[in-house]
Amino acid sequence: MKTNILRALSEKSFLNLWIGEVFTQISANLFNFFLILIVFKLTHSNTAVSGVVLSFTIPAILFGSIAGAFVDRWNKRNVLIITNIVRSCLFIILAFCLNNIFIIYLTSFIVAIFTQFFIPAESPIIPLVVRPKNLLSANALFGMGIFGSLLVAYVMSGPLIILVGPMNTLFILSCLLFLGALFISFVKLTYVKSDQPSKLSEHFNILRDIKHTLLLISKTKEVSHSLFLIALSQILILILATIAPGYANQVLGINVEEFPLIIVAPAALGMIAGAVIVVNMFHSHPKNNVITAGIILSGLTMLFLPFGSKVASRDFVQILNVYLPHYFEITILHIMAFIAFILGVANSLVFVPANTLIQEKATDEFRGKIYGFLNTIVGVLSLLPIILVGGLSDLIGVAAVIVGIGICLLLLGLTRVFMK
């Protein structure tokens, strides 16, 4: 019997969309890591690398909401195809200019602009290609694709450049984007409502559209709460990325280079496992209850992060290690990897049902604008970790910052429990 998590794959259009999304996400994430590595190799400057990160984030702030307003008036499948093809061509052009830091920044900025149009189309298209009963399954699979591709990109970025060289790496990434566009071209928008008025026939006013979107968000509690929580989920990941070097050095006592394998990889695997758990175990539970459980679990997990060494030194762990083979002895790194895995699971408990709620409660007329607005929020607030959290970590310590975040998440989760 087919499991719940795979149910959406029985719909051919969604299967093509999902495969196209996986190719696209692997290419896009690999490109981000590729640029960071190439720019550092070219300049040996952390400031130059920060410039790359800004080239990713500034377009989201400037164009996120505007792009969403346009995408809602266009055919979302065509938007996904065109943005992939354009980015694929830009990768090929960049392959011949890898010694020019200005061209690298400029290309990254333009690629990020086209990505702002891709994002408001990728999730909002899901309700147009799957039956309503399969939305949770579809979003779980989408989440698995996103997190899985992030893991693949993180692991493959360095070895790929070493094996085939920077220029050929960009050619491969270009081919992946083209393959993504090819699979998406097979998608049919089966569940578009025929009675929906044509948006192209209306007079287009960006400010009016954004105003109407903000009004919808403020009036629809499920949408506003889900939007806030998805943004919080993404910003939490950015915060952890910002304090990662200090956490690796001050708390774990390991080299920064070891951090991805010990924390990032288990967290990504946890996100994939969490997506499976949401659909197979909690599909019949109210989505808001699942989200609340995810927030509380995230808070508890964050509280445990700074104290892994204390757990590893406990008598019961030492006694257990006496009876375990040498290769299976429990250390702080094993405990940290397990905690990171649980944090990934908790993140999926928020991400999957929150996305599903937005798609259920918002019509096709507004979904693109809502996700464009989300992209702008994350872009604006992503500056906060760079400006505030890094300084706080230097001032009061990484462990104290992590504990503070954990307490805030717990309070948010408990508030949701008592304010039902």
Number of C-alpha atoms within 10 A of each C-alpha: 3 7 10 18 21 18 18 24 19 12 15 15 22 24 22 21 27 25 19 26 24 24 21 27 23 25 25 24 19 26 21 17 18 21 20 19 17 19 23 16 11 14 12 12 11 12 11 17 19 15 14 23 17 17 21 21 22 19 22 28 21 15 21 29 29 22 27 30 30 20 27 23 19 14 13 23 21 17 20 28 21 18 20 28 19 16 24 25 15 17 24 19 15 19 17 12 14 17 13 12 16 11 14 19 20 14 19 24 20 16 23 21 23 20 22 26 27 25 23 30 26 19 21 26 23 24 24 22 24 24 14 15 10 23 23 27 27 31 25 31 24 23 21 24 21 21 25 20 23 23 22 17 22 21 17 16 19 15 11 17 17 11 10 12 11 19 16 15 22 25 17 18 23 26 20 22 28 24 22 27 28 18 19 24 18 16 20 16 18 12 14 13 11 7 6 10 10 10 12 10 8 9 7 13 11 15 12 11 20 20 12 14 22 16 11 16 20 13 11 14 12 18 23 16 17 22 23 14 20 20 20 20 19 16 20 17 15 19 21 15 15 17 23 19 17 18 23 20 14 14 17 19 13 15 10 14 10 11 19 17 14 20 22 24 23 23 26 26 19 25 30 25 19 28 30 25 17 26 26 15 10 15 16 9 11 10 21 20 18 20 25 22 19 24 29 23 22 28 25 20 22 25 21 20 22 20 17 20 18 10 15 18 13 10 10 10 14 15 10 11 15 10 10 11 8 9 6 10 14 16 16 17 18 16 19 22 21 17 22 25 26 24 28 29 28 30 30 30 31 28 27 30 29 26 23 24 19 23 25 17 13 19 14 20 19 23 26 34 29 29 26 31 26 22 26 25 20 24 22 15 18 21 17 15 20 16 11 11 19 19 14 15 18 12 11 10 17 25 21 15 21 24 20 15 18 23 18 15 22 22 15 15 21 15 12 17 14 7 6 7
